Amino acid sequence: MLRFRAGTEDIAASRFAVAPLFELDGLLRKLSGRSRGPLPSGWSDRLRPKFRQLREDTELDAVLALLAPRSGATFTAPPPRGLAQTVEDDLATMRATPTCRARAEITECLRVHACGDARALSVLQGRDVVARLANALEIAWHELLAPDWPRLRALCERDVVHRAGLLARAGWAAAIDGLDPRTRWRDGAIEVRFRSAHKETVELDGAGLLLIPSVFVWPGAAVHTDPPWPKSLIYAARGVNALWEKEIPAEPDALADLLGKSRARLLVELESPASTTQLAATLALAPGAVGDHLSVLRRSGLVAGSRAGRSVLYHRTPLGDALIATGPVTR
């Protein structure tokens, strides 16, 4: 078990971020079998042919050689700075990695998880190893994850809105509650329980905790305690388990008949607050269409909006909750 000991000042210093290359790392682990657990329904059939082709056409196997079941090279998935992080930011950070640091991490990874692939080893021993690995990851991003990223990013951002509100209003106990079955707030510390019997207490010392909602860490959680990462907790974003549910053929129901299918879907999604852009990405609808539907739902008293920074976040009203509670709604 690992304990992040936190004080009052750590709440103000804590922040949220998204980590694109960390998500790609998680997807590659699942596709390569380094990480147990399934992919979302339909993803395996769609992505595995591309994954196999990338292993033939690029130097992706050199990246995979650095992925041990519970560890990996830090420079291939650098720590994010905030919610505005893009994959271009991550790749720029990776390409700026000093060769000596990259080599030290590669040596440690190969000590933990030996590689017998001569082609991969040739890449890892080359003078331009950082650039070649970054190029392979850039191609893998665009082929494997980029088409789904707007939807996945919206899911993570919606989790941040929910979790940040709890942290600001009610402190660590409220924000950590429900984060993950193995994570809890107890006696002034955030406890993360792992299978290992090893116990460790990490002091946040006023620097706070970096909280990163993730898709592919599901159904587990991960932590970072060593530089260059700040003290970090990566957890499964709220609602991510829905990605793994098999899609049910759409059938008309009372709410869809009453509101129309798209408005019914929007009302269901607003179980937690979201912006027009986030809803559009999640439901694969045009932002203009989402705005029109939200306007109708708002005039009907089913949803309300409140400004959060530059965005307006919409949420269901008590009347909207009551309407949802009358019966199942087709997604």
DAUR-V222946 format. One line per field, one symbol per residue. ss: DSSP state (2 for helix, 1 for strand, 0 for the rest). burial: b if it has 16 or more other ideal C-beta (glycine too) atoms within 10 Angstrom, else e. A space follows every 10 residues. Layout:
# DAUR-V222946
ss: ???
burial: ???
This chain:
# DAUR-V222946
ss: 0111100222 2220111002 2222222222 2200000000 0022222222 2222222002 2222000100 1000000000 0000002222 2222200022 2222222222 2200000222 2222000022 2222222222 2222222222 2222222222 2222222222 0222220000 0011110011 1100000001 1110000001 1111000000 1111000000 0111110002 2222000000 0002222220 2222222220 0001022222 2220002222 2222222220 0011111100 1111110222 2222200000 0
burial: ebbbebeeeb eebbbbbbbb bbbbbbbbbb beebbeeebb eebeeebeee beebbeebbb bbbbbbbbee ebbbbbbbbb eeeebebebb bebbeebeee ebbebbeebb eebebeeeeb bebbeeeebb ebbbebbbeb bebbbeebbe bbbbbbbbbb bbbbbbbeee ebeebbeebb eebbbeeebb bbeeeeeeee ebebeeebbb bbbbbbbbeb bbbbeeeebb bbbbbbbbbb eebeeeeeee eeeebbeebe bebbbbbbbb bebbbbbbbb bbbebeeeeb eebbeebeee ebbbbeeeee bebbbbbeeb eebbeeeebe e
